[in-house]
Amino acid sequence: MLFEIAKNSHFLQNLVVKFVSSVHPSIEHNLVKVGMIKKAMFHCELEEIEGSYFEFGVYEGTSLYGALKTYQKLKSKQERNFYGFDSFDEGFKYFDDADHHPYFKEGDFKSSYEKTLKRFKKSKNVKLIKGYFEEVVSGKRPSEICGADRCAIVFIDCDLMGPALVALSFVRPILERGSVIILDDYWAYKANSDLGTRGALNKFLQDNPEVELTEYYKYGHGGISFIVTNL
Ligand SMILES: C[S@@+](CC[C@H](N)C(=O)[O-])C[C@H]1O[C@@H](n2cnc3c(N)ncnc32)[C@H](O)[C@@H]1O
């Protein structure tokens, strides 16, 4: 009945189309981003993938909060810690000229470390690590920085190739078969396979030929995820 009315009514169709087109794409993307993290968390639950959640590019902590809430709602058997890495008050910085991008500009995406920390003040299993990845984690092992020895999910949401590669290399020693790698903005830099998070993943796979990934889900505006199928 409703379908019949909608089928014959341009007024109703215009109303729906106006509503859908008025929602900003970044809002849609951020909603399905949390949905992607939820899928990955559920996968790790079903497959009994142990270990922590790592997020590189936290900004104000919304997706990290989504990961934490998803985990809490699942009443998981696994003990998981949540590690969020970001420069926070500094935003983006180009350590490599190739990272230049009209939307991801130096100094943009600054957020308050203190305010973000407050968002997680009740959660003992959340740790925020402040600083540029290039300075804080490059060449280090996760055990030195946060004590983690397993990574169930790594979410790379720092957009630029340089820091994304540092992040992937950092977690490499603690990835497991079944771990999930999520990459945001995979098609940025006009989908150049040498730039952005796509470029970082390609370089990471060249540097670590033993790592085999299988595509899992695509989500939102340019997000993609993989399951580690061999190490
Ligand atoms: C798109 S935002 C992250 C959004 C967040 N995951 C969310 O959905 O709520 C990208 C973040 O990456 C961080 N970032 C980019 N390059 C970085 C680097 N080299 N070191 C540390 N943080 C970096 C920026 O500071 C920014 O907060």
The ligand as an SDF file (V2000), in Angstrom:
LIG
                    3D

 27 29  0  0  0  0  0  0  0  0999 V2000
   40.4840   11.4780   10.3840 C   0  0  0  0  0  0  0  0  0  0  0  0
   41.2030   11.8430   11.9160 S   0  0  0  0  0  0  0  0  0  0  0  0
   40.7840   10.4290   12.8940 C   0  0  0  0  0  0  0  0  0  0  0  0
   39.3020   10.2690   13.1550 C   0  0  0  0  0  0  0  0  0  0  0  0
   38.9090    9.2690   14.2250 C   0  0  0  0  0  0  0  0  0  0  0  0
   39.4540    7.9340   13.9700 N   0  0  0  0  0  0  0  0  0  0  0  0
   37.4010    9.1560   14.3240 C   0  0  0  0  0  0  0  0  0  0  0  0
   36.7970    8.5290   13.4320 O   0  0  0  0  0  0  0  0  0  0  0  0
   36.8150    9.6780   15.2660 O   0  0  0  0  0  0  0  0  0  0  0  0
   42.9090   11.6390   11.5530 C   0  0  0  0  0  0  0  0  0  0  0  0
   43.8320   11.8120   12.7450 C   0  0  0  0  0  0  0  0  0  0  0  0
   45.1260   11.3360   12.3800 O   0  0  0  0  0  0  0  0  0  0  0  0
   46.0850   12.0500   13.1390 C   0  0  0  0  0  0  0  0  0  0  0  0
   47.4190   11.9420   12.5190 N   0  0  0  0  0  0  0  0  0  0  0  0
   47.7150   12.0910   11.2040 C   0  0  0  0  0  0  0  0  0  0  0  0
   49.0410   11.9390   11.0100 N   0  0  0  0  0  0  0  0  0  0  0  0
   49.5860   11.6720   12.2270 C   0  0  0  0  0  0  0  0  0  0  0  0
   50.9240   11.3960   12.6670 C   0  0  0  0  0  0  0  0  0  0  0  0
   51.9490   11.4080   11.8230 N   0  0  0  0  0  0  0  0  0  0  0  0
   51.1140   11.1320   13.9780 N   0  0  0  0  0  0  0  0  0  0  0  0
   50.0890   11.1720   14.8380 C   0  0  0  0  0  0  0  0  0  0  0  0
   48.7870   11.4200   14.4830 N   0  0  0  0  0  0  0  0  0  0  0  0
   48.5500   11.6690   13.1870 C   0  0  0  0  0  0  0  0  0  0  0  0
   45.5550   13.4920   13.1360 C   0  0  0  0  0  0  0  0  0  0  0  0
   46.0480   14.2210   14.2200 O   0  0  0  0  0  0  0  0  0  0  0  0
   44.0210   13.2650   13.2030 C   0  0  0  0  0  0  0  0  0  0  0  0
   43.5470   13.4050   14.5240 O   0  0  0  0  0  0  0  0  0  0  0  0
  1  2  1  0
  2  3  1  0
  2 10  1  0
  3  4  1  0
  4  5  1  0
  5  6  1  0
  5  7  1  0
  7  8  2  0
  7  9  1  0
 10 11  1  0
 11 12  1  0
 11 26  1  0
 12 13  1  0
 13 14  1  0
 13 24  1  0
 14 15  1  0
 14 23  1  0
 15 16  2  0
 16 17  1  0
 17 18  1  0
 17 23  2  0
 18 19  1  0
 18 20  2  0
 20 21  1  0
 21 22  2  0
 22 23  1  0
 24 25  1  0
 24 26  1  0
 26 27  1  0
M  CHG  2   2   1   9  -1
M  END
$$$$
